[in-house]
Amino acid sequence: SSLSELESGCSRFRNYFQLLAADSNLADGFHAVIQRFGWRRIALIVQEENLFTVTMTKLKSQLTASGVNYTEKIFESKAGIYSLGKNLFDQETRIYILSMYETHARDLLCEAHRQGFRYPH
């Protein structure tokens, strides 16, 4: 089973079946939570790989349609989060969605701690 829509096409693989929903369906859940709590400003930090960008592309279209403002920072896998520079965090934004592998997410959270980025500021 593949969580990627790009790798899960039944037309390409005759005996394919999927036990889990595609990762891009996570966008619906993220959007529902954002709507439920009335968040109007979101930051997305995304690793540039299809697994993550497909989901975030779907979420961005939902955010735009519902009038939610968002910023997005994208980094290449090899370069890591530090390629984004020192301004990883916006002082105005409280809600961040990280779409990346765990090792990069851990680096990002450690960097947030090093910079003293906590809620409330």
DAWO-V758321 format. One record per residue. N is the residue number from 1. RES is the residue in one small letter. PHI is phi in whole degrees, 0 to 359 (none if undefined). PSI is psi in whole degrees, -180 to 180 (NA if undefined). Layout:
# DAWO-V758321
N;RES;PHI;PSI, N;RES;PHI;PSI
This chain:
# DAWO-V758321
1;s;none;141, 2;s;239;139, 3;l;275;-10, 4;s;270;131, 5;e;297;-31, 6;l;291;-24, 7;e;253;6, 8;s;243;25, 9;g;283;121, 10;c;297;-28, 11;s;290;-29, 12;r;276;-31, 13;f;232;101, 14;r;301;-37, 15;n;261;23, 16;y;278;140, 17;f;217;154, 18;q;238;128, 19;l;267;-23, 20;l;242;153, 21;a;291;153, 22;a;297;148, 23;d;303;-31, 24;s;298;-21, 25;n;290;-15, 26;l;297;-27, 27;a;302;-39, 28;d;298;-41, 29;g;293;-45, 30;f;302;-46, 31;h;296;-40, 32;a;298;-42, 33;v;294;-43, 34;i;300;-44, 35;q;294;-43, 36;r;301;-41, 37;f;267;-2, 38;g;70;27, 39;w;291;134, 40;r;247;-9, 41;r;222;120, 42;i;230;147, 43;a;242;135, 44;l;248;130, 45;i;239;118, 46;v;233;133, 47;q;280;133, 48;e;281;82, 49;e;214;146, 50;n;308;-39, 51;l;307;-36, 52;f;262;-39, 53;t;290;-33, 54;v;297;-45, 55;t;296;-45, 56;m;290;-32, 57;t;298;-44, 58;k;296;-44, 59;l;296;-41, 60;k;300;-39, 61;s;293;-36, 62;q;292;-41, 63;l;297;-44, 64;t;299;-45, 65;a;296;-31, 66;s;262;8, 67;g;76;22, 68;v;270;130, 69;n;280;138, 70;y;217;153, 71;t;243;156, 72;e;221;136, 73;k;235;131, 74;i;239;135, 75;f;233;150, 76;e;282;146, 77;s;304;-47, 78;k;293;-36, 79;a;285;-32, 80;g;76;180, 81;i;293;-26, 82;y;291;-16, 83;s;291;-15, 84;l;280;-9, 85;g;89;-172, 86;k;281;-20, 87;n;269;57, 88;l;290;-30, 89;f;240;136, 90;d;264;129, 91;q;294;-19, 92;e;274;-21, 93;t;264;136, 94;r;249;-21, 95;i;248;119, 96;y;240;136, 97;i;246;120, 98;l;259;124, 99;s;236;92, 100;m;193;170, 101;y;290;157, 102;e;303;-39, 103;t;297;-40, 104;h;289;-38, 105;a;297;-41, 106;r;298;-45, 107;d;302;-42, 108;l;294;-43, 109;l;293;-37, 110;c;295;-40, 111;e;295;-40, 112;a;301;-43, 113;h;295;-45, 114;r;301;-37, 115;q;277;-1, 116;g;73;23, 117;f;277;106, 118;r;219;161, 119;y;254;134, 120;p;281;157, 121;h;290;NA
